[in-house]
Amino acid sequence: MTRISAYGSYINTIRTLTGGQSAIDDLSAQLNTGKKSTDVSFYGTQSQRLLDLKSELVRRQSYSQTIDQTMTRVKSYDKLMERMADMATELSSTTRLPQGPGAPRVSSVVNQSSGAMKVAVDLTNSSFKAEATYTVTSTPSRSGPPGSFDVTVTDGLGGRATNTINLKQVPPQVDADRFIISGGPGDGAVIKLNVESLEGTGMSSFDVTWPELASTREVIRGMTVELESLLNERVGDRYLFAGSRYNTKPVDDIVAAKQITRTTIIGERGNAGETYEMVLNGKRFTYTTTGDEQSLDEVLTNSNRTGLVDQIRAFSDPPFNVTLSVSNGIVTAIGNDVKEKFTLTSKVYESGTHANTVLPAENAIDAGNAPYTVQEATETQPQIDNVKLHGAEADIGDVFNMSVGARTIVQNDNAPPQVIITPPTEYSYVVGPKDFDELKEYNATQPANAQLSMSGWVAQKLSAQINADSTSAVTASVDPNDQTNIVLTAKSNNGQFQTKADINNSGNQTKLITKEIPPLAEQDTFEGIVDPPGLPFYDTQYQTNRDVSAAYDTAQLQVDDNLTVKYGVSSNDPAIQKLVSGLRRLTAAISRPGDYSKLMEEGRNLLTDAQNQLRGVHARVVNAAATMDNAQGRHQEGVAKAQNELAGIEGVDQNEVAVRLQAAMSTQQASYTIAGKMQSLSLINFLA
């Protein structure tokens, strides 16, 4: 029995060790987790409440975390919308942007051929509309009387004006030197020229700028760049203003317009063999004159479809995404869409010019004193001069000049001779395109031995001018043996005259002037507000898909049960569209100083409206942030309350558990000691 009792004690000891270890494990778990048990069933009747509290805690913590993540974007909207509203305020303010463009500055005129044409600008009676380089050209008039010139003023932007001027006309012409530009952004400009000399083909130029616009231009361009940057702001992996197209860049160039480039042809129809060139997107097109063109415009387009524009239109490998039109010697190239960009250049390669001169008469009596006189005046014979035009050909624009001054001696009975001096009379002839046409027609009716060269033709024209002058002291004729030799014969035997002659080989001066029109410089009507799902032109998807409802989606967040807050803003919001449209009007204003005040007023009115709407959008974002903050506060309060109640149900006193754990571990240690002493007992020993 003693042995049986001892073994029973052994079994009890084992049980005590096992129970003690279980108690230690439970107390250790409570100390580590702070909970009485992780098994819900442990709590009995409080189990359901425990589950409800845990569910509420997860829900509120989830809302709170989502709000925290979203508030970064909401705060960004807050700052960006505030800045946009401020931009609208600044741009609509007359203190930031002046109401007027200031006074234009006109550079000195550069007269490239002052011997033929020299002009100056009458600033008092001139008014300008656009910043440009103005070019003034003179060519022999197509329809005016001899001595008339067609003077053209062009700004290179698509505007030009042509007047016929004859400085020798009596009485003088009225307002012939007043040019009103038609076409392009400079339309309506008035240029009053002081024409100091006009004797042949010439070219002059001057620049017009608005220095005071420089700062205004920088402000508007800076705001444009800033607004594009704001609308393309990213937070994390998404664009803020892209609607629900998170990875799609919202906006492109907000002042984009179809590119317009103009090439203006100036001058008169040139000689045969001149080459005109236009290069579009690297593809070169050329036209070489034949001399049969009726006007210089045929270089651009003609009935044979060989003009430069004809060639470009016919090119289809691949076809250019550019539309070309021609009017009044001006080529207008417009990109077919807002995004289309192209390059266009031009050049003229003139043919060699003919050098014409006036030679002394071969049989002059005194070559050193009167090189043209071949017969002196006596009482029985008149004075005769010979003026020989050297060079059979001439160029369009060449000026042939002659002057004849007379000194007549009148013999009086019983009185000294009377000397009558007539001041020099000037005669000149400018070779024009019509001379080539008329000479061609004339020679077609003449036999081979009667064909005239251009110099012979000019000799005929100058002789006709002199003979048409009833006050002239001489009669002119052409040497029958030399078609380029003009014979001048005094009308009286005792009359003397002096002849001077020279040739201005100015030639024809033609140019192709190509310039790109400033953005929106010709914009008269501006885009209205686009309604969903249509995209405004500045949206990056505008070219590929004009209707995208996702572009208008407003970001929103559910911040609580049955409470959703809209906090996002789309780049296509009407308020932003108005801001962009107002900025575009200001851009047009700085490109058209002549219409600056009108366009600025339109822009300011629109920006004032945009400012009010932007403030409204900003207020919505601020309200959304406040609503989210309030919801966040409720969730944090709910979390704290749930955690407190959970702690009341599950929680343990850490100090009490620690004491109990220490006691249990001490008891367990004692049990192990007793068990060690009994380790010699076994069933074998007991049975033995």
Phi and psi in degrees as a GROMACS rama.xvg file:
@    title "Ramachandran Plot"
@    xaxis  label "Phi"
@    yaxis  label "Psi"
@TYPE xy
-61.0043  -42.786  THR-2
-65.6068  -40.4043  ARG-3
-64.5611  -41.4303  ILE-4
-63.8822  -39.8956  SER-5
-64.5603  -41.5737  ALA-6
-67.3719  -36.4363  TYR-7
-60.8475  -40.4382  GLY-8
-61.5829  -37.8424  SER-9
-61.4145  -45.1088  TYR-10
-63.7381  -40.8666  ILE-11
-63.8734  -37.2705  ASN-12
-63.4887  -42.1688  THR-13
-60.86  -42.6281  ILE-14
-64.0246  -40.2439  ARG-15
-62.5748  -41.7457  THR-16
-62.2048  -42.7318  LEU-17
-65.8121  -45.6617  THR-18
-64.8298  -39.1449  GLY-19
-63.8562  -40.5064  GLY-20
-65.4306  -38.0043  GLN-21
-63.1872  -41.1182  SER-22
-64.7784  -40.7272  ALA-23
-61.6367  -42.969  ILE-24
-61.8786  -43.5185  ASP-25
-63.9716  -45.0818  ASP-26
-65.6755  -37.1876  LEU-27
-63.5601  -42.4936  SER-28
-62.6639  -42.291  ALA-29
-63.5497  -39.7366  GLN-30
-66.1432  -38.392  LEU-31
-76.4355  -40.1326  ASN-32
-93.6259  -19.4033  THR-33
73.9602  9.50056  GLY-34
-118.453  152.315  LYS-35
-66.7201  -38.8405  LYS-36
-162.891  149.722  SER-37
-92.9287  -2.63664  THR-38
-92.4122  116.12  ASP-39
-59.4794  -36.4244  VAL-40
-61.8357  -19.5828  SER-41
-59.9528  -28.7825  PHE-42
-89.7951  -3.04074  TYR-43
63.2495  -122.014  GLY-44
-66.9831  -16.649  THR-45
-90.6673  1.16991  GLN-46
-60.0384  -45.7076  SER-47
-64.0994  -41.1652  GLN-48
-62.8597  -38.1355  ARG-49
-62.2235  -43.4208  LEU-50
-64.8985  -40.2428  LEU-51
-63.9354  -41.7962  ASP-52
-65.0489  -41.8389  LEU-53
-64.5314  -38.4755  LYS-54
-64.7329  -43.3087  SER-55
-64.6102  -39.4249  GLU-56
-62.025  -44.2855  LEU-57
-64.1974  -42.3886  VAL-58
-62.8147  -48.1183  ARG-59
-68.6896  -37.81  ARG-60
-65.6615  -36.7012  GLN-61
-64.7128  -47.1615  SER-62
-58.0836  -45.8918  TYR-63
-62.4624  -42.5028  SER-64
-65.1458  -42.799  GLN-65
-64.0971  -40.5834  THR-66
-63.063  -42.6944  ILE-67
-57.6461  -45.2678  ASP-68
-65.8901  -37.2086  GLN-69
-78.8656  -28.3129  THR-70
-60.3907  -25.9244  MET-71
-61.4867  -44.2113  THR-72
-69.3875  -39.853  ARG-73
-62.3409  -42.6968  VAL-74
-65.0875  -33.9637  LYS-75
-66.2113  -45.2262  SER-76
-56.1179  -42.7657  TYR-77
-56.8143  -50.4008  ASP-78
-67.9604  -42.5127  LYS-79
-68.0627  -42.4606  LEU-80
-67.6942  -35.4113  MET-81
-63.2923  -40.7936  GLU-82
-66.781  -39.8933  ARG-83
-63.1624  -41.5761  MET-84
-63.8354  -39.2553  ALA-85
-65.2036  -37.7242  ASP-86
-61.3801  -44.4608  MET-87
-61.1314  -37.9743  ALA-88
-65.6672  -45.8753  THR-89
-63.7005  -44.3675  GLU-90
-69.6358  -25.6972  LEU-91
-90.2724  0.124786  SER-92
-90.784  132.247  SER-93
-74.4215  -16.5982  THR-94
-76.5662  -27.8688  THR-95
-87.9453  -41.0202  ARG-96
-122.079  121.377  LEU-97
-64.6084  155.838  PRO-98
-74.3222  -26.0625  GLN-99
-122.443  161.176  GLY-100
-82.5794  -5.8936  PRO-101
88.1589  -172.528  GLY-102
-91.4796  139.869  ALA-103
-74.0898  154.48  PRO-104
-113.358  126.017  ARG-105
-110.358  124.187  VAL-106
-73.8925  168.69  SER-107
-66.0856  146.675  SER-108
-76.5693  131.876  VAL-109
-98.6223  109.023  VAL-110
-93.3832  107.805  ASN-111
-77.421  -17.4746  GLN-112
-143.62  66.7694  SER-113
-62.7679  -23.9576  SER-114
-64.7667  -29.8574  GLY-115
-98.0468  -40.2353  ALA-116
-146.137  132.648  MET-117
-137.957  122.995  LYS-118
-132.558  161.363  VAL-119
-137.085  161.454  ALA-120
-99.6444  127.334  VAL-121
-83.5045  96.4406  ASP-122
-66.8996  -31.952  LEU-123
-64.2176  -37.9891  THR-124
-105.645  16.4028  ASN-125
-113.217  147.69  SER-126
-139.791  135.413  SER-127
-116.106  156.076  PHE-128
-116.12  -25.9795  LYS-129
-144.718  152.765  ALA-130
-73.9219  125.587  GLU-131
-164.519  165.969  ALA-132
-100.81  112.462  THR-133
-88.3607  135.215  TYR-134
-118.143  129.918  THR-135
-112.501  126.5  VAL-136
-129.031  148.274  THR-137
-124.468  137.689  SER-138
-138.3  155.086  THR-139
-54.8215  133.812  PRO-140
-65.1002  139.773  SER-141
-77.5425  -30.5705  ARG-142
-125.434  -13.9436  SER-143
-77.9693  168.238  GLY-144
-67.719  167.607  PRO-145
-53.5496  139.534  PRO-146
90.0298  -1.96572  GLY-147
-92.6658  148.138  SER-148
-132.787  140.097  PHE-149
-86.6997  111.025  ASP-150
-101.599  126.484  VAL-151
-117.679  134.431  THR-152
-114.519  126.81  VAL-153
-133.438  146.959  THR-154
-101.681  -0.737955  ASP-155
76.214  -6.4128  GLY-156
-102.071  6.17613  LEU-157
110.971  2.612  GLY-158
-109.632  142.881  GLY-159
-158.285  162.06  ARG-160
-151.068  141.35  ALA-161
-130.195  129.811  THR-162
-126.058  151.283  ASN-163
-97.3809  125.126  THR-164
-123.311  134.307  ILE-165
-134.332  104.178  ASN-166
-68.3567  -17.1177  LEU-167
-90.769  -3.14108  LYS-168
-68.904  136.549  GLN-169
-124.374  124.559  VAL-170
-70.7427  162.876  PRO-171
-59.0944  152.032  PRO-172
-69.8871  149.846  GLN-173
-104.401  126.029  VAL-174
62.2117  17.4661  ASP-175
-67.9276  -22.0549  ALA-176
-96.6964  15.1444  ASP-177
-109.172  116.762  ARG-178
-113.357  129.405  PHE-179
-110.315  112.931  ILE-180
-69.6305  134.218  ILE-181
-122.434  126.127  SER-182
103.806  151.929  GLY-183
73.1749  -178.91  GLY-184
-65.7747  -17.2669  PRO-185
-92.7475  14.1444  GLY-186
-56.4311  132.664  ASP-187
95.0217  -7.19318  GLY-188
-65.0155  144.799  ALA-189
-116.676  122.831  VAL-190
-117.637  115.789  ILE-191
-100.497  119.326  LYS-192
-104.53  143.054  LEU-193
-98.496  105.376  ASN-194
-88.239  105.416  VAL-195
-82.1888  -34.9574  GLU-196
-151.709  146.177  SER-197
-153.598  94.466  LEU-198
-124.482  -2.50545  GLU-199
-176.443  -168.501  GLY-200
-68.0032  129.273  THR-201
-150.37  171.789  GLY-202
-146.971  133.84  MET-203
-136.142  161.722  SER-204
-153.485  156.14  SER-205
-156.623  157.327  PHE-206
-109.167  145.48  ASP-207
-124.006  124.127  VAL-208
-134.829  163.748  THR-209
-119.395  90.9703  TRP-210
-58.0708  -36.7217  PRO-211
-70.6095  -13.0611  GLU-212
-79.1691  -12.3386  LEU-213
-58.6533  -48.1325  ALA-214
-67.1328  -39.1435  SER-215
-61.4977  -42.5997  THR-216
-61.8244  -41.0925  ARG-217
-66.9034  -38.8013  GLU-218
-62.2178  -46.9222  VAL-219
-67.2648  -42.6199  ILE-220
-65.6181  -39.0675  ARG-221
-63.621  -41.99  GLY-222
-64.1017  -36.389  MET-223
-62.4916  -47.9239  THR-224
-63.181  -41.3541  VAL-225
-64.9831  -43.8804  GLU-226
-63.8314  -40.9071  LEU-227
-60.1661  -40.9151  GLU-228
-65.3921  -41.9025  SER-229
-62.3949  -43.6289  LEU-230
-72.1158  -17.0161  LEU-231
-105.216  20.2751  ASN-232
-65.8766  139.764  GLU-233
-117.7  143.441  ARG-234
-127.892  114.12  VAL-235
68.5059  -126.626  GLY-236
-100.381  12.4771  ASP-237
-134.902  152.241  ARG-238
-83.2364  132.829  TYR-239
-63.906  -41.9401  LEU-240
-101.846  20.7831  PHE-241
-91.237  7.20467  ALA-242
70.5396  -135.023  GLY-243
-96.3768  12.5785  SER-244
-94.8438  67.0226  ARG-245
-53.4462  -36.2158  TYR-246
-98.9182  9.4617  ASN-247
-101.239  122.753  THR-248
-60.2319  127.846  LYS-249
-69.3655  -50.8461  PRO-250
-125.445  158.29  VAL-251
-113.548  -141.196  ASP-252
-70.796  113.229  ASP-253
-78.8215  -12.3856  ILE-254
-111.413  24.9266  VAL-255
-66.1021  143.883  ALA-256
-148.925  160.968  ALA-257
-59.4306  131.634  LYS-258
-64.6679  132.695  GLN-259
-122.882  122.713  ILE-260
-127.34  135.086  THR-261
-120.782  142.544  ARG-262
-118.255  120.065  THR-263
-107.007  126.247  THR-264
-95.5396  126.875  ILE-265
-126.119  154.431  ILE-266
106.971  -170.169  GLY-267
-114.484  168.54  GLU-268
-54.4275  126.527  ARG-269
-87.0613  -169.061  GLY-270
-79.8648  166.287  ASN-271
-64.9238  144.533  ALA-272
93.0578  2.86973  GLY-273
-85.2118  138.701  GLU-274
-110.416  129.434  THR-275
-111.795  136.289  TYR-276
-129.039  138.459  GLU-277
-133.208  136.01  MET-278
-121.532  115.272  VAL-279
-112.906  117.715  LEU-280
50.9423  40.5337  ASN-281
86.3945  -8.9114  GLY-282
-93.2141  124.242  LYS-283
-95.3302  133.988  ARG-284
-126.752  137.988  PHE-285
-132.774  154.958  THR-286
-139.683  128.852  TYR-287
-111.269  125.86  THR-288
-66.9511  146.587  THR-289
-103.88  -14.9844  THR-290
93.2903  -9.52422  GLY-291
-97.279  -1.26917  ASP-292
-63.2132  139.946  GLU-293
-80.6488  -26.1404  GLN-294
-154.961  164.934  SER-295
-66.6966  -22.2159  LEU-296
-60.08  -23.936  ASP-297
-68.3209  -13.9798  GLU-298
-64.8896  -31.5486  VAL-299
-86.5274  -49.3418  LEU-300
-152.646  141.013  THR-301
-149.028  175.309  ASN-302
-67.1379  -22.373  SER-303
-85.3876  -2.78392  ASN-304
59.0345  38.2829  ARG-305
-111.952  -0.712029  THR-306
-66.7954  166.651  GLY-307
-58.4747  -45.8265  LEU-308
-68.8442  -36.4987  VAL-309
-58.6237  -43.0325  ASP-310
-65.9943  -42.1768  GLN-311
-65.7821  -40.9662  ILE-312
-63.8256  -34.3171  ARG-313
-80.5778  -15.9545  ALA-314
-70.5513  132.636  PHE-315
-142.353  33.7737  SER-316
-133.808  70.7274  ASP-317
-85.0693  168.642  PRO-318
-68.7264  149.151  PRO-319
-77.2256  140.008  PHE-320
-86.5796  49.1052  ASN-321
-137.89  138.92  VAL-322
-104.53  129.595  THR-323
-114.02  140.427  LEU-324
-136.813  156.091  SER-325
-129.855  131.477  VAL-326
-155.028  128.563  SER-327
56.1318  38.8766  ASN-328
74.095  18.7901  GLY-329
-124.394  127.487  ILE-330
-96.4007  126.104  VAL-331
-111.38  119.5  THR-332
-109.878  122.521  ALA-333
-124.339  129.067  ILE-334
-62.8568  142.335  GLY-335
-73.1449  -15.4631  ASN-336
-145.945  167.669  ASP-337
-61.2138  -34.6688  VAL-338
-82.9308  -11.8559  LYS-339
-73.4502  124.61  GLU-340
-121.082  142.289  LYS-341
-146.6  165.704  PHE-342
-119.257  137.838  THR-343
-140.422  124.212  LEU-344
-130.425  164.385  THR-345
-149.701  161.408  SER-346
-164.156  155.257  LYS-347
-123.32  129.361  VAL-348
-108.84  103.362  TYR-349
-78.4614  149.675  GLU-350
-76.6897  165.17  SER-351
-62.3842  144.255  GLY-352
-93.0389  155.467  THR-353
-90.6546  131.526  HIS-354
-93.2077  106.026  ALA-355
-101.258  144.349  ASN-356
-139.833  171.092  THR-357
-111.55  124.171  VAL-358
-98.4671  147.453  LEU-359
-60.7369  152.647  PRO-360
-64.7379  137.714  ALA-361
-62.4606  -36.3538  GLU-362
-109.354  36.5472  ASN-363
-62.7438  144.446  ALA-364
-70.3933  -44.1176  ILE-365
-137.169  89.1716  ASP-366
-60.2192  -30.6662  ALA-367
-76.7499  -23.6275  GLY-368
-107.877  -50.0178  ASN-369
-132.661  81.7327  ALA-370
-64.2601  -14.8562  PRO-371
-99.3963  -12.8536  TYR-372
-80.204  123.062  THR-373
-110.435  -11.7017  VAL-374
-149.239  123.461  GLN-375
-79.9096  157.837  GLU-376
-80.2626  136.413  ALA-377
-135.906  -179.281  THR-378
-70.0446  -13.9949  GLU-379
-114.939  -6.38239  THR-380
-146.983  146.978  GLN-381
-83.2938  160.77  PRO-382
-74.817  141.534  GLN-383
-130.327  130.211  ILE-384
-116.938  148.013  ASP-385
-117.249  128.934  ASN-386
-120.149  111.556  VAL-387
-103.46  126.286  LYS-388
-87.0708  114.703  LEU-389
-89.5216  129.92  HIS-390
107.882  120.178  GLY-391
-74.1575  -29.5889  ALA-392
-105.56  168.106  GLU-393
-149.123  161.92  ALA-394
-104.945  153.379  ASP-395
-60.1687  128.863  ILE-396
101  -13.7023  GLY-397
-66.3484  139.415  ASP-398
-114.113  123.148  VAL-399
-103.91  118.686  PHE-400
-115.262  141.214  ASN-401
-141.611  148.183  MET-402
-138.687  140.52  SER-403
-129.496  120.65  VAL-404
-116.439  137.62  GLY-405
-111.596  149.8  ALA-406
-135.723  103.229  ARG-407
-104.913  133.842  THR-408
-106.22  121.76  ILE-409
-106.606  121.852  VAL-410
-84.3302  126.032  GLN-411
-115.403  141.299  ASN-412
-68.9558  135.27  ASP-413
56.8929  28.4631  ASN-414
-152.898  157.836  ALA-415
-65.5938  156.82  PRO-416
-60.4489  145.913  PRO-417
-103.212  127.539  GLN-418
-101.752  121.562  VAL-419
-111.563  118.833  ILE-420
-106.636  123.286  ILE-421
-104.222  122.144  THR-422
-61.1899  157.063  PRO-423
-58.0878  136.125  PRO-424
-103.329  127.844  THR-425
-95.4349  136.772  GLU-426
-126.736  140.385  TYR-427
-149.781  154.875  SER-428
-139.939  127.562  TYR-429
-105.306  127.946  VAL-430
-75.1841  125.153  VAL-431
-121.997  173.137  GLY-432
-57.8093  -35.595  PRO-433
-65.6871  -24.1866  LYS-434
-64.9384  -40.2532  ASP-435
-65.9343  -40.1338  PHE-436
-66.6548  -46.0456  ASP-437
-66.9198  -38.5038  GLU-438
-65.2821  -38.0474  LEU-439
-63.5818  -43.1629  LYS-440
-66.266  -40.2807  GLU-441
-62.3849  -49.4619  TYR-442
-63.8326  -26.182  ASN-443
-66.7373  -19.9266  ALA-444
-100.058  -1.61267  THR-445
-109.323  151.086  GLN-446
-67.8287  168.417  PRO-447
-59.9407  -35.9972  ALA-448
-80.7862  -0.280791  ASN-449
-116.693  13.5191  ALA-450
-68.1858  139.4  GLN-451
-101.567  141.125  LEU-452
-83.4796  172.454  SER-453
-64.7075  -37.0463  MET-454
-65.8465  -37.5857  SER-455
-64.4153  -37.9045  GLY-456
-61.95  -44.2241  TRP-457
-64.366  -38.8513  VAL-458
-59.1771  -39.4006  ALA-459
-64.945  -42.2555  GLN-460
-66.38  -43.5776  LYS-461
-65.2065  -40.4505  LEU-462
-61.4935  -40.9608  SER-463
-64.9798  -38.2641  ALA-464
-61.977  -45.2409  GLN-465
-64.5682  -43.8954  ILE-466
-69.6589  -23.6265  ASN-467
-78.0716  -11.7042  ALA-468
-89.1265  105.912  ASP-469
-67.7771  -18.7007  SER-470
-89.6019  -5.99086  THR-471
-65.8149  143.346  SER-472
-87.0111  -1.86433  ALA-473
-129.744  163.135  VAL-474
-115.727  135.76  THR-475
-107.836  145.887  ALA-476
-151.016  169.52  SER-477
-109.085  131.936  VAL-478
-56.7068  121.237  ASP-479
-62.8983  -19.2095  PRO-480
-97.2095  -5.7703  ASN-481
-151.26  103.265  ASP-482
-66.0123  -14.0656  GLN-483
-100.98  5.93714  THR-484
-105.281  117.239  ASN-485
-93.3116  127.86  ILE-486
-104.755  121.337  VAL-487
-109.012  122.662  LEU-488
-121.711  126.547  THR-489
-60.9759  144.664  ALA-490
-76.5046  -18.8036  LYS-491
-129.679  150.752  SER-492
-65.8279  -32.6974  ASN-493
-98.9245  19.5151  ASN-494
-98.1766  139.952  GLY-495
-116.194  149.577  GLN-496
-147.264  161.715  PHE-497
-124.682  133.654  GLN-498
-113.403  137.267  THR-499
-128.904  146.777  LYS-500
-151.552  145.015  ALA-501
-157.459  165.823  ASP-502
-129.059  128.868  ILE-503
-98.2676  104.099  ASN-504
-83.9233  57.878  ASN-505
-71.2777  -30.6012  SER-506
68.5015  177.898  GLY-507
-86.095  129.288  ASN-508
-110.035  105.949  GLN-509
-116.49  150.175  THR-510
-144.224  154.437  LYS-511
-114.451  110.741  LEU-512
-102.426  118.145  ILE-513
-113.994  126.665  THR-514
-141.236  144.667  LYS-515
-88.7143  134.386  GLU-516
-75.1278  136.01  ILE-517
-56.8726  151.386  PRO-518
-54.2509  130.659  PRO-519
64.2793  12.1184  LEU-520
-64.7527  -23.0738  ALA-521
-112.187  15.387  GLU-522
-78.3142  115.943  GLN-523
-102.941  -33.6163  ASP-524
-118.816  141.007  THR-525
-116.109  155.836  PHE-526
-61.478  139.042  GLU-527
-82.8538  -177.817  GLY-528
-74.9954  128.964  ILE-529
-91.9336  132.733  VAL-530
-93.2902  152.719  ASP-531
-59.9614  146.984  PRO-532
-91.9772  12.5323  PRO-533
-62.8362  146.018  GLY-534
-99.9477  139.647  LEU-535
-70.6179  160.515  PRO-536
-59.638  -26.1151  PHE-537
-84.8108  -5.33698  TYR-538
-69.657  140.031  ASP-539
-65.9709  -21.0336  THR-540
-94.2108  5.6701  GLN-541
-57.9095  -38.7524  TYR-542
-74.2973  -30.7919  GLN-543
-97.217  -27.4888  THR-544
-154.291  106.322  ASN-545
-75.4649  -17.8559  ARG-546
-121.931  110.935  ASP-547
-137.769  100.045  VAL-548
-65.3853  -29.7256  SER-549
-62.5405  -22.1485  ALA-550
-69.2524  -17.7933  ALA-551
-102.588  -4.39286  TYR-552
-60.3585  137.624  ASP-553
-104.662  124.196  THR-554
-59.9098  138.667  ALA-555
-143.056  163.32  GLN-556
-145.291  133.953  LEU-557
-83.8376  113.425  GLN-558
-100.147  -8.077  VAL-559
-167.678  170.211  ASP-560
-60.17  127.575  ASP-561
64.2607  23.2286  ASN-562
-137.547  111.104  LEU-563
-117.624  135.776  THR-564
-115.146  127.909  VAL-565
-92.2547  119.739  LYS-566
-123.922  -14.3221  TYR-567
-82.1326  164.121  GLY-568
-135.354  135.309  VAL-569
-93.8448  147.958  SER-570
-64.5341  -13.4222  SER-571
-99.9924  9.85327  ASN-572
-56.3323  138.767  ASP-573
-51.7645  -35.838  PRO-574
-63.8807  -40.8776  ALA-575
-72.0976  -37.0868  ILE-576
-59.2555  -40.325  GLN-577
-68.2919  -37.0944  LYS-578
-61.4965  -45.1705  LEU-579
-64.2917  -44.1147  VAL-580
-63.2186  -39.8227  SER-581
-64.3249  -40.7054  GLY-582
-64.51  -34.2079  LEU-583
-66.8001  -37.6206  ARG-584
-64.7433  -38.7758  ARG-585
-66.1417  -37.0571  LEU-586
-63.4753  -40.0825  THR-587
-64.8164  -36.3106  ALA-588
-63.3854  -42.7321  ALA-589
-74.8352  -14.5404  ILE-590
-90.7141  -14.4895  SER-591
-132.649  77.1813  ARG-592
-55.0359  -29.8575  PRO-593
-65.3278  -27.0014  GLY-594
-112.034  18.1167  ASP-595
-54.6331  -52.1252  TYR-596
-61.4518  -43.0557  SER-597
-64.4346  -47.2173  LYS-598
-68.6909  -37.015  LEU-599
-65.1579  -38.9026  MET-600
-63.9303  -43.8421  GLU-601
-61.2544  -44.71  GLU-602
-63.8761  -42.5755  GLY-603
-64.6585  -40.7778  ARG-604
-60.6204  -42.6108  ASN-605
-68.8721  -38.4749  LEU-606
-68.9571  -33.9197  LEU-607
-63.6397  -41.8727  THR-608
-64.4519  -43.5066  ASP-609
-61.8296  -40.39  ALA-610
-58.5472  -46.1185  GLN-611
-62.3908  -43.1104  ASN-612
-69.3177  -37.0956  GLN-613
-65.3609  -37.7857  LEU-614
-61.946  -37.9914  ARG-615
-64.1074  -43.6838  GLY-616
-63.9669  -41.5238  VAL-617
-61.9223  -40.758  HIS-618
-61.8377  -38.2603  ALA-619
-62.6333  -40.8645  ARG-620
-65.299  -41.9602  VAL-621
-63.7626  -42.2446  VAL-622
-63.6537  -39.9323  ASN-623
-62.6004  -41.3651  ALA-624
-63.8536  -40.1796  ALA-625
-65.4651  -41.939  ALA-626
-62.1483  -40.9188  THR-627
-68.3424  -38.0819  MET-628
-62.776  -43.26  ASP-629
-62.4939  -44.097  ASN-630
-63.2858  -39.828  ALA-631
-61.0941  -41.9359  GLN-632
-61.929  -42.5909  GLY-633
-63.5476  -41.6252  ARG-634
-66.1797  -41.589  HIS-635
-65.7221  -38.8233  GLN-636
-65.1249  -42.4493  GLU-637
-64.4787  -38.3848  GLY-638
-62.4203  -45.3413  VAL-639
-61.9756  -42.1162  ALA-640
-65.4281  -43.6903  LYS-641
-65.4583  -40.1136  ALA-642
-64.637  -37.5881  GLN-643
-65.4209  -44.232  ASN-644
-67.6401  -38.4888  GLU-645
-61.3192  -40.8175  LEU-646
-63.8163  -35.4544  ALA-647
-66.0758  -32.8753  GLY-648
-84.8795  -48.1436  ILE-649
-94.1323  -22.8916  GLU-650
-69.1234  154.989  GLY-651
-127.695  162.179  VAL-652
-86.1809  113.429  ASP-653
-60.3724  -38.6955  GLN-654
-67.4084  -42.6872  ASN-655
-62.818  -44.1411  GLU-656
-62.9809  -37.5401  VAL-657
-64.4889  -41.5752  ALA-658
-64.397  -46.0867  VAL-659
-63.3495  -38.7326  ARG-660
-64.2652  -40.1704  LEU-661
-64.5  -40.3523  GLN-662
-66.3469  -42.6396  ALA-663
-63.1126  -38.5756  ALA-664
-69.1145  -34.2728  MET-665
-66.9984  -44.9606  SER-666
-60.6191  -42.4668  THR-667
-63.8424  -37.402  GLN-668
-65.2382  -40.1713  GLN-669
-64.6084  -39.637  ALA-670
-62.1736  -40.2187  SER-671
-64.5029  -34.3996  TYR-672
-66.1255  -46.945  THR-673
-61.1906  -42.8898  ILE-674
-62.4462  -31.6665  ALA-675
-66.9855  -35.9406  GLY-676
-70.7452  -25.5026  LYS-677
-94.0797  7.46213  MET-678
-67.0752  -16.1942  GLN-679
-75.942  -19.5248  SER-680
-72.6611  142.111  LEU-681
-155.789  169.767  SER-682
-66.8097  -31.5317  LEU-683
-68.546  -44.4685  ILE-684
-63.1534  -41.573  ASN-685
-61.823  -44.9207  PHE-686
-68.7293  -28.5191  LEU-687
